Amino acid sequence: EVQLLQSGAEVKKPGATVKISCKVSGYNFTDYYMHWVQQAPATGLEWMGLVDPQDDETIYAEKFQGRVTITADTSTHTAYMELSSLKSEDTAVYYCAPGLATKSWFDPWGQGTLVTVSS
Amino acid sequence: EIVMTQSPATLSVSPGERATLSCRASQSVSSQLAWYQQKPGQAPRLLIYGASFRATGIPARFSGSGSRTDFTLTISSLQSEDFAVYYCQQYSNGLTFGGGTKLEIK
């Protein structure tokens, strides 16, 4: 059974950085791209970017370019998403999800990590 | 960026009846469209990919149709567990989601 286990909820101050992990089991970690999706109250579901665990290639959405860093650790089958210069608008649930390609549907999704940005 | 528009925003249907949800793309996405179901406090769950292919384990009452810019998700006979929010997503040019349709009990 494929499982994606994300790290727990975070509370951050504006301007801070958050790093979320996503540990994978049940499939070969390097066979799929790992995507990250933000679900915020005002903007809904937005794709943030991806990493190819095979070669660490990344692609980022224009909206998050410069603030997001997505990495993968093949030794621990874990992907990470780091978002910097946090703003109140970044208060959201963040999901990891594997995809067969750089442009793909997502199945399954991690359980989500709530990040709250508040002073 | 391809904009995905879902309608209606809220759909009220009685259990046992058919529900029809729509998704429109601002430009052609061919058949590169997926549908997801999301319940409160849960992650989205893949229902349909390639516009009409059911994901593993998805009941036959869920069906997808359409191509290019107009797509439909049909739930043939609503069960209690089907009341949720549904999202479409295109993966033809970039990756964008619709705003969702909330399916509620009438």
Chai-1 contact restraints between the chains, C-beta under 6 A:
chainA,res_idxA,chainB,res_idxB,connection_type,confidence,min_distance_angstrom,max_distance_angstrom,comment,restraint_id
A,G44,B,G99,contact,1.0,0.0,6.0,A-B,restraint_1
A,L45,B,F97,contact,1.0,0.0,6.0,A-B,restraint_2
A,W47,B,L95,contact,1.0,0.0,6.0,A-B,restraint_3
A,Y95,B,A43,contact,1.0,0.0,6.0,A-B,restraint_4
A,K103,B,Y91,contact,1.0,0.0,6.0,A-B,restraint_5
A,S104,B,Y91,contact,1.0,0.0,6.0,A-B,restraint_6
A,W105,B,A34,contact,1.0,0.0,6.0,A-B,restraint_7
A,W105,B,L46,contact,1.0,0.0,6.0,A-B,restraint_8
A,W105,B,Y49,contact,1.0,0.0,6.0,A-B,restraint_9
A,D107,B,L46,contact,1.0,0.0,6.0,A-B,restraint_10
A,D107,B,A55,contact,1.0,0.0,6.0,A-B,restraint_11
A,W109,B,A43,contact,1.0,0.0,6.0,A-B,restraint_12
A,W109,B,P44,contact,1.0,0.0,6.0,A-B,restraint_13
A,Q111,B,A43,contact,1.0,0.0,6.0,A-B,restraint_14
A,G112,B,A43,contact,1.0,0.0,6.0,A-B,restraint_15
